Amino acid sequence: MHEMALCEGIVEIVEQEARKGAFSKVKTVWLEIGALSHVAPEALRFCFDAVTARTVAEGAALEIITQPGTAWCLNCSQSVEIAERLAPCPSCGSYQLQVTGGEEMRVKELEVE
């Protein structure tokens, strides 16, 4: 389950920010997760609770903001939203798509005390 490693990375980011910002408690972590990132939000939530124990983020809420997958269609020259990698262009039906977004995962915001 790679979500555990992802959560460990999130905790590292949060603890670095705590040292820089001199705060001792994180109440909420907002994550942006792309629809094409292959991250399972429910598995991430489960791992988050386990990994944040005894850290500045212990007991913090995890808010997930899903970003759509986007691609450039080489056939009709349009930027389109896609739900999965192998989906056809919703405008012209072509499968000649270059993914341009929706693969990322990032810590967007922290609510701290």
C-alpha positions as CSV (number, residue, x, y, z in Angstrom):
1,M,0.0,0.0,0.0
2,H,1.9,3.1,-1.2
3,E,-0.6,5.4,0.6
4,M,1.4,4.7,3.9
5,A,4.6,6.0,2.3
6,L,2.6,9.0,0.9
7,C,1.3,9.8,4.4
8,E,4.8,9.6,5.8
9,G,5.9,12.2,3.3
10,I,2.9,14.4,4.2
11,V,3.9,14.2,7.9
12,E,7.5,15.2,7.0
13,I,6.2,18.2,5.2
14,V,3.9,19.1,8.1
15,E,6.7,18.8,10.6
16,Q,9.1,20.9,8.5
17,E,6.4,23.6,8.3
18,A,5.9,23.4,12.1
19,R,9.6,24.0,12.7
20,K,9.6,27.0,10.3
21,G,6.3,28.4,11.5
22,A,6.8,27.7,15.2
23,F,3.4,26.0,15.7
24,S,2.8,23.0,17.8
25,K,-0.5,21.6,16.6
26,V,-2.1,21.0,13.2
27,K,-5.9,20.9,13.2
28,T,-6.6,20.3,9.5
29,V,-4.5,19.2,6.4
30,W,-5.9,20.0,3.0
31,L,-4.6,17.8,0.2
32,E,-5.1,18.3,-3.5
33,I,-5.1,14.9,-5.3
34,G,-5.4,14.5,-9.0
35,A,-7.9,12.1,-10.4
36,L,-5.1,10.3,-12.4
37,S,-2.7,10.0,-9.4
38,H,-3.6,6.4,-8.5
39,V,-4.1,7.4,-4.9
40,A,-7.0,5.8,-3.1
41,P,-8.5,8.5,-0.8
42,E,-10.0,6.0,1.7
43,A,-6.7,4.1,2.1
44,L,-4.9,7.5,2.5
45,R,-7.4,8.5,5.2
46,F,-6.8,5.2,7.1
47,C,-3.0,5.6,6.8
48,F,-3.1,9.3,7.8
49,D,-4.6,8.5,11.2
50,A,-1.9,5.8,11.8
51,V,1.1,7.8,10.6
52,T,0.2,11.1,12.4
53,A,0.1,9.5,15.9
54,R,2.5,11.2,18.3
55,T,3.2,14.0,15.8
56,V,2.1,17.6,15.5
57,A,-0.7,16.4,13.2
58,E,-2.1,13.8,15.7
59,G,-5.9,14.0,15.6
60,A,-5.9,16.4,12.6
61,A,-8.7,16.2,10.0
62,L,-7.7,15.3,6.5
63,E,-9.6,17.2,3.8
64,I,-9.1,15.9,0.2
65,I,-9.8,18.1,-2.8
66,T,-9.9,16.1,-6.0
67,Q,-8.5,17.7,-9.1
68,P,-9.8,16.5,-12.5
69,G,-7.6,14.8,-15.0
70,T,-6.9,16.9,-18.0
71,A,-5.4,16.2,-21.4
72,W,-4.6,17.8,-24.7
73,C,-6.2,16.1,-27.6
74,L,-3.8,15.8,-30.5
75,N,-6.6,15.2,-32.9
76,C,-9.0,18.1,-32.2
77,S,-6.5,20.4,-30.5
78,Q,-8.5,20.9,-27.3
79,S,-7.8,20.8,-23.6
80,V,-10.3,18.3,-22.2
81,E,-11.2,16.7,-18.8
82,I,-10.7,12.9,-18.5
83,A,-11.6,10.5,-15.8
84,E,-9.0,7.9,-16.5
85,R,-5.8,7.6,-18.6
86,L,-7.1,5.5,-21.4
87,A,-10.4,7.4,-21.9
88,P,-11.2,8.8,-25.3
89,C,-11.4,12.5,-26.0
90,P,-14.9,13.6,-24.9
91,S,-15.0,16.0,-27.9
92,C,-13.9,13.9,-30.8
93,G,-13.5,10.3,-29.5
94,S,-9.8,10.2,-30.4
95,Y,-7.4,8.2,-28.1
96,Q,-4.5,10.5,-29.0
97,L,-4.4,12.3,-25.7
98,Q,-1.4,13.9,-23.9
99,V,-2.1,14.1,-20.1
100,T,-1.6,17.6,-18.8
101,G,-2.9,17.5,-15.3
102,G,-4.5,15.4,-12.6
103,E,-1.4,13.3,-11.7
104,E,-0.3,15.4,-8.7
105,M,-0.7,15.3,-5.0
106,R,0.2,18.2,-2.8
107,V,-0.3,19.7,0.6
108,K,-2.4,22.7,-0.2
109,E,-3.1,24.2,3.2
110,L,-2.7,23.7,7.0
111,E,-4.9,24.9,9.8
112,V,-2.7,25.3,12.8
113,E,-2.7,26.4,16.5
